[in-house]
């Protein structure tokens, strides 16, 4: 029997949809990223985008769709570089095995966008003021190391980088195999002023500003949407919105995304494409008669 070896990812056909990109960025989180980034645009919140740990680009591709003129998108990942310490090297060998390369990330990203983000191929600890200015960002996604010491540094980087209205997203904050992420996340909540906005099965969304407007916006969607269930918990006297379910299955078109449309009618079209059905119904009710 003759077996054919699977070619490296960068030699395989370019992805035609987000589902073709390997990774663990689930539809419920795709939906929330889109909702938050669109809401920032509608509220006039300005700033750059930052992703710490990108794997093969699944979340970066979606984030890049919301990059506005004058903003910068920075992606920091080791990719196929040497890990800075033995624990990190062991983690990479176990989780990614040789699948993570910069060339594969770039190929995937360019299947959806005409230009690459600014790529920092290095440990996330290098992201000082000389690379990411204080207060320059509006959205930070942390999905790099699962080791407590590294995640704690990444959270401090996000706190420094985010400006008014900024949001940080922490991946794997509750997975059984990532207790270091949970420790750093809840330490940030109870000791360093991070206010949780909401949680999904995989990610915690937070801000160092007032979380109430975003929580109210989520609750204003009107209850359960198709395959998306919303509840409210109290954690140490603080409100926390909890979402679960699969959410909307597909957000990105099969081809390279077109420039983000402008104007109220375009915003309604975009909302219809991205938001859960109940939110679309709410928009229809609010449409001027």
Secondary structure, 3 states (H helix, E strand, C coil): CCCCCCCCHHHCCCCCCHHHCCCCCCHHHHHHHHHHHHHHHHHCCCCEEEEECCCCCHHHHHHHCCCCCCCCEEEECCCCCCCCCHHHHHHHHHHCCCCCCHHHHHHHHHCCCCCCCEEECCCHHHCCCCCCCCCCEEEEEECCCCCHHHHHHHHHHHHHHEEEEEEEEEECCCCCCCHHHHHHHHHHHHHCCCEEEEECCCEEEEECCCCHHHHHHHHCCCCCECCEEEEEEEECCEEEEEEECCCCCCCCCCCCCCCCCCCHHHHHHHHHHHCCHHHHHHHHHHCCC
